[in-house]
Amino acid sequence: MSYRILILGASYGSLLGTKLIAAGHDVTLVCRDRTAALINENGTEVRIKLRDEDDHRSFRSGDLAGKLDATTPEKAQPQDYDLVCLAMQEPQYAHPSLRGLLGRVADARVPCMSIMNMPPLPYLRRIPGLDCDGLGAAFQSPEIWARFDPALVTLCSPDPQAFRPPEEAANVLHVGLPTNFKVTKFHDAAHDAMLAELEQGIDNYRIDGKDVPVKLRVYDSLFVPFAKWSMLATGNYRCITPDGPRAIRDAVHGDPVRSEEIYNYVRDLVVKLGADPADMVPFEKYAKAAENLLKPSSAARAVYSGATAIERVDKLIMLAGRAVGMGHPDIDATVALVDTKLSENLKAAG
């Protein structure tokens, strides 16, 4: 069957949206007035490289089976949809218009799938035995999640890498690394059946008889999306240094022994929370991939561009560790440094 899906975020969200409309579903992107008008007039364009081709292909929303439109947070009506997807960074939801929309999503009791790096608090409450009362300090506005039923919130690891080309309009997205979205089941029969249909429809889509990368993969484990935590702690957040940003490659390979220690600590933390070690990615595989990550992480670029808030998975890792009696000095040092840099930016912004 065809589903109606509301996606909060028209940048990274347009990648998931394109995959969904290619499978025949209808998608509404939530974004600012100007971007919504542009998308409603011209549609979206997402560029993906097929496995056996040298150049990226353009997938335009108007050419695909499903329908795509855009609206603003104030006008979005979540009760009219079968699924809501969160595709903005966590601090953005503190904006009054988005705070109001999240409240309406919670009240509508629509199943909600996050594709943030930062797992929403209601999702963390699904982890047996994890005391979430001390985790709120990692969130920009933890109170906005209080009305959500944890049973209606799941998490999807945002592994594909994509960006808006700076020279292009806001309705264009370029996919640099076409890996898969990995989503945990709701563990509700009806909602999981919907995820299975979305997975199958995306998997079945072909262009000129060719497979199109970036799939949706559904998993039973709550912890598959957490495999990225070790990578974020070892690479992304350690791109932030006292002297400026550095490339992910340099953060990982500048001191590979220390990097492996940090990586394995976070892996062990996720296993202690309940993960199967098989859910985790070995350090060697990540280190190999990091050799080609020649730019600073988006978190580092944001901090040194004056951002006053970013997603704080680093702080969440620290607090989750404390909740289960674990800790690591390098994680604590990273959190302290990011806190300092954001405070400096806030002071400079007046």
C-alpha positions as CSV (number, residue, x, y, z in Angstrom):
1,M,0.0,0.0,0.0
2,S,1.0,3.6,-0.4
3,Y,1.8,5.6,2.8
4,R,1.8,9.3,3.6
5,I,5.0,10.4,5.3
6,L,5.9,13.7,6.9
7,I,9.6,14.5,7.0
8,L,10.9,17.3,9.2
9,G,13.9,18.7,7.3
10,A,14.2,19.3,3.6
11,S,18.0,19.0,3.2
12,Y,19.1,15.6,4.4
13,G,15.4,14.6,4.6
14,S,15.1,15.0,0.8
15,L,17.3,11.9,0.4
16,L,15.0,9.7,2.4
17,G,12.0,11.4,0.8
18,T,13.3,10.7,-2.7
19,K,13.8,7.0,-1.9
20,L,10.2,6.9,-0.5
21,I,8.5,8.6,-3.5
22,A,10.5,6.4,-5.8
23,A,8.8,3.5,-4.1
24,G,5.4,5.1,-4.7
25,H,4.7,6.7,-1.4
26,D,3.7,10.4,-0.8
27,V,6.0,12.7,1.1
28,T,5.7,16.2,2.6
29,L,8.9,18.0,3.6
30,V,8.8,20.5,6.4
31,C,11.1,23.5,5.9
32,R,11.2,27.3,5.8
33,D,8.8,29.3,3.7
34,R,11.3,30.1,0.9
35,T,12.5,26.6,0.6
36,A,8.9,25.2,0.7
37,A,7.9,27.6,-2.1
38,L,11.0,26.5,-4.2
39,I,10.2,22.8,-3.7
40,N,6.5,23.2,-4.5
41,E,7.4,25.0,-7.7
42,N,10.4,23.0,-8.9
43,G,10.5,19.8,-6.9
44,T,13.7,18.3,-5.5
45,E,16.8,16.9,-7.2
46,V,18.9,14.3,-5.4
47,R,22.1,13.1,-7.1
48,I,23.2,9.5,-6.5
49,K,26.0,7.6,-8.0
50,L,25.0,4.1,-9.2
51,R,27.6,1.4,-8.5
52,D,28.6,0.7,-12.1
53,E,28.6,4.3,-13.3
54,D,31.2,7.1,-13.1
55,D,28.9,10.1,-12.8
56,H,26.0,10.9,-10.5
57,R,22.5,10.5,-11.7
58,S,19.8,13.1,-10.9
59,F,16.6,11.8,-9.4
60,R,14.0,14.5,-9.7
61,S,10.9,14.3,-7.6
62,G,8.6,15.1,-10.5
63,D,9.8,12.0,-12.4
64,L,9.1,9.5,-9.6
65,A,5.9,7.5,-8.8
66,G,5.0,9.1,-5.5
67,K,4.1,12.7,-4.8
68,L,6.3,15.2,-3.0
69,D,5.4,18.6,-1.6
70,A,6.6,20.9,1.1
71,T,5.1,23.0,4.0
72,T,6.2,25.0,6.9
73,P,6.2,23.9,10.6
74,E,3.2,26.0,11.4
75,K,1.1,24.5,8.6
76,A,2.1,20.8,9.1
77,Q,-0.7,18.5,10.3
78,P,1.0,15.3,11.6
79,Q,-2.4,13.6,12.2
80,D,-2.8,13.3,8.5
81,Y,0.2,11.1,8.0
82,D,1.1,7.4,8.6
83,L,4.7,8.1,9.7
84,V,6.7,11.2,10.8
85,C,10.5,11.3,10.2
86,L,12.9,13.6,12.1
87,A,15.6,14.7,9.7
88,M,16.9,17.9,11.3
89,Q,19.7,18.2,13.9
90,E,18.5,17.9,17.5
91,P,19.1,21.6,18.5
92,Q,16.9,22.8,15.7
93,Y,13.8,21.4,17.4
94,A,14.2,24.0,20.2
95,H,12.9,26.7,17.7
96,P,9.3,27.7,18.8
97,S,7.7,26.6,15.5
98,L,9.3,23.2,15.6
99,R,8.7,22.8,19.3
100,G,5.0,23.3,18.6
101,L,5.1,20.9,15.7
102,L,6.8,18.2,17.9
103,G,4.0,18.7,20.5
104,R,1.4,18.1,17.8
105,V,3.3,15.0,16.6
106,A,3.3,13.6,20.1
107,D,-0.4,14.3,20.7
108,A,-1.3,12.8,17.3
109,R,0.4,9.5,18.4
110,V,1.8,9.0,14.9
111,P,4.7,6.6,14.8
112,C,8.0,8.6,14.6
113,M,11.3,7.6,13.0
114,S,14.4,9.7,13.8
115,I,17.3,9.9,11.4
116,M,19.3,12.2,13.7
117,N,22.7,11.2,15.0
118,M,21.3,12.1,18.4
119,P,18.7,9.5,19.5
120,P,15.6,11.2,20.9
121,L,15.1,10.7,24.7
122,P,11.9,8.6,24.1
123,Y,14.0,6.2,22.1
124,L,16.6,5.9,24.9
125,R,13.8,5.1,27.3
126,R,13.2,1.9,25.2
127,I,16.5,0.5,26.4
128,P,15.9,-1.8,29.4
129,G,17.7,-0.8,32.5
130,L,19.0,2.5,31.3
131,D,18.3,5.3,33.8
132,C,17.5,8.2,31.4
133,D,16.9,10.8,34.2
134,G,20.5,12.0,33.9
135,L,20.8,12.2,30.2
136,G,18.8,15.4,29.6
137,A,21.9,17.6,29.9
138,A,23.0,16.3,26.5
139,F,19.9,17.7,24.8
140,Q,19.2,21.3,23.8
141,S,15.6,21.2,25.2
142,P,15.0,17.8,26.8
143,E,11.5,18.8,27.9
144,I,10.1,18.8,24.3
145,W,10.4,15.0,24.2
146,A,8.4,14.5,27.4
147,R,5.0,14.0,25.6
148,F,6.2,11.2,23.3
149,D,5.3,7.6,24.0
150,P,8.6,5.7,23.7
151,A,6.7,2.8,22.0
152,L,6.0,5.2,19.0
153,V,9.6,6.4,18.5
154,T,12.3,4.5,16.7
155,L,15.8,5.4,15.4
156,C,17.4,5.1,12.0
157,S,21.2,5.5,11.7
158,P,21.9,8.3,9.2
159,D,24.8,6.5,7.5
160,P,24.5,8.0,4.0
161,Q,26.6,11.1,3.6
162,A,25.0,14.0,1.6
163,F,25.3,17.7,1.3
164,R,23.8,20.7,-0.5
165,P,26.2,22.0,-3.1
166,P,26.9,25.6,-2.1
167,E,26.5,26.8,-5.7
168,E,23.1,25.1,-6.1
169,A,19.6,26.0,-5.1
170,A,18.2,24.7,-1.8
171,N,16.3,21.9,-3.5
172,V,19.4,20.1,-4.7
173,L,21.2,17.4,-2.7
174,H,24.4,15.6,-3.6
175,V,25.0,12.1,-2.1
176,G,28.7,11.5,-1.5
177,L,28.5,8.2,0.3
178,P,25.5,6.1,-0.8
179,T,25.3,3.7,2.2
180,N,22.1,2.4,3.8
181,F,19.7,3.8,6.4
182,K,19.5,1.2,9.3
183,V,16.3,1.4,11.3
184,T,15.2,-0.4,14.5
185,K,11.7,-2.0,14.6
186,F,9.0,-0.4,16.7
187,H,8.3,-3.8,18.0
188,D,4.6,-3.2,17.2
189,A,3.1,-5.5,14.6
190,A,1.3,-2.9,12.5
191,H,4.1,-0.3,12.6
192,D,6.8,-2.9,11.8
193,A,4.7,-4.1,8.9
194,M,4.8,-0.6,7.5
195,L,8.6,-0.5,7.9
196,A,8.9,-3.8,6.1
197,E,6.8,-2.4,3.2
198,L,8.9,0.7,3.0
199,E,12.0,-1.4,3.0
200,Q,10.8,-3.7,0.3
201,G,9.5,-0.9,-2.0
202,I,12.8,1.0,-1.8
203,D,14.7,-2.2,-2.5
204,N,12.6,-3.0,-5.5
205,Y,13.1,0.3,-7.2
206,R,15.2,0.2,-10.4
207,I,16.2,2.8,-13.0
208,D,17.0,1.5,-16.5
209,G,17.0,-1.9,-15.0
210,K,19.7,-0.9,-12.5
211,D,19.7,-1.1,-8.7
212,V,19.8,2.3,-6.9
213,P,21.9,2.6,-3.8
214,V,20.7,3.9,-0.4
215,K,18.4,1.3,1.0
216,L,16.3,1.2,4.1
217,R,17.2,-1.8,6.2
218,V,15.1,-2.9,9.2
219,Y,16.7,-4.6,12.3
220,D,15.3,-6.1,15.5
221,S,18.1,-4.8,17.7
222,L,17.7,-1.5,19.5
223,F,21.5,-1.0,19.2
224,V,22.3,-1.2,15.5
225,P,22.0,2.6,15.1
226,F,24.4,3.0,18.0
227,A,27.3,1.4,16.0
228,K,28.0,4.9,14.9
229,W,28.7,6.2,18.4
230,S,32.3,4.8,18.4
231,M,32.9,6.6,15.1
232,L,31.5,9.9,16.2
233,A,33.5,9.8,19.5
234,T,36.8,8.7,17.8
235,G,36.6,10.8,14.7
236,N,33.9,13.5,14.4
237,Y,34.1,15.2,17.8
238,R,37.9,14.9,18.0
239,C,38.1,17.1,14.9
240,I,37.4,19.9,17.4
241,T,40.8,20.9,18.9
242,P,41.9,23.9,21.0
243,D,43.6,25.3,17.9
244,G,41.0,24.8,15.2
245,P,39.4,22.0,13.2
246,R,41.2,19.0,11.7
247,A,40.2,16.4,9.3
248,I,38.6,13.2,10.5
249,R,41.6,11.2,9.0
250,D,43.9,13.2,11.2
251,A,41.8,12.8,14.3
252,V,41.8,9.1,13.9
253,H,45.3,8.4,12.5
254,G,47.2,11.2,14.4
255,D,47.4,8.8,17.3
256,P,45.9,5.4,16.2
257,V,46.6,3.6,19.5
258,R,44.7,6.2,21.4
259,S,41.9,6.3,18.8
260,E,41.5,2.5,19.1
261,E,41.3,2.8,22.8
262,I,38.5,5.4,22.6
263,Y,36.7,3.5,19.9
264,N,36.7,0.3,21.9
265,Y,35.6,2.0,25.1
266,V,32.5,3.3,23.3
267,R,31.9,-0.1,21.7
268,D,32.1,-1.7,25.2
269,L,29.7,0.9,26.6
270,V,27.1,0.1,23.9
271,V,27.6,-3.7,24.5
272,K,27.0,-3.1,28.2
273,L,23.8,-1.2,27.4
274,G,22.6,-4.4,25.7
275,A,24.1,-4.6,22.2
276,D,25.2,-7.8,20.6
277,P,29.0,-7.4,19.8
278,A,28.1,-8.5,16.3
279,D,26.1,-5.2,15.9
280,M,29.3,-3.2,16.2
281,V,31.8,-2.3,13.4
282,P,35.4,-3.3,14.1
283,F,37.9,-0.4,14.6
284,E,40.1,-1.7,11.8
285,K,37.2,-1.3,9.3
286,Y,36.4,2.3,10.5
287,A,40.1,3.2,10.6
288,K,40.4,2.1,6.9
289,A,37.4,4.2,5.9
290,A,38.8,7.2,7.9
291,E,41.8,7.3,5.6
292,N,39.6,8.9,3.0
293,L,37.8,11.4,5.3
294,L,39.9,14.4,4.4
295,K,37.7,17.1,5.8
296,P,36.7,18.1,9.3
297,S,33.4,16.8,10.5
298,S,30.2,18.8,10.3
299,A,30.3,19.2,14.0
300,A,33.8,20.8,13.9
301,R,32.9,23.0,10.9
302,A,29.8,24.2,12.8
303,V,31.8,25.0,16.0
304,Y,34.4,27.0,14.1
305,S,31.7,28.8,12.1
306,G,30.3,30.2,15.3
307,A,27.5,27.8,16.1
308,T,26.2,28.1,19.6
309,A,24.6,24.6,19.7
310,I,25.3,21.3,17.9
311,E,24.2,17.7,18.4
312,R,26.0,16.5,21.6
313,V,26.4,12.7,21.1
314,D,29.8,13.2,22.8
315,K,28.0,14.4,26.0
316,L,25.3,11.7,25.7
317,I,28.1,9.0,25.5
318,M,29.7,10.5,28.6
319,L,26.4,10.6,30.6
320,A,25.2,7.1,29.4
321,G,28.6,5.8,30.6
322,R,28.1,7.3,34.0
323,A,24.6,5.8,34.2
324,V,26.1,2.3,34.0
325,G,29.3,3.0,36.0
326,M,31.7,3.5,33.1
327,G,33.9,6.5,32.0
328,H,36.9,7.5,29.9
329,P,39.1,10.5,30.4
330,D,39.4,11.3,26.7
331,I,35.6,11.3,26.3
332,D,35.4,13.7,29.3
333,A,38.1,15.9,27.8
334,T,36.3,16.1,24.5
335,V,33.0,17.1,26.2
336,A,34.8,19.8,28.2
337,L,36.4,21.2,25.1
338,V,33.2,21.3,23.1
339,D,31.4,22.9,26.0
340,T,34.1,25.6,26.1
341,K,34.0,26.3,22.4
342,L,30.2,26.6,22.3
343,S,30.3,28.9,25.4
344,E,32.8,31.1,23.6
345,N,30.6,31.2,20.5
346,L,27.6,32.1,22.6
347,K,29.5,34.9,24.3
348,A,30.7,36.2,21.0
349,A,27.2,36.2,19.6
350,G,26.1,38.5,22.4
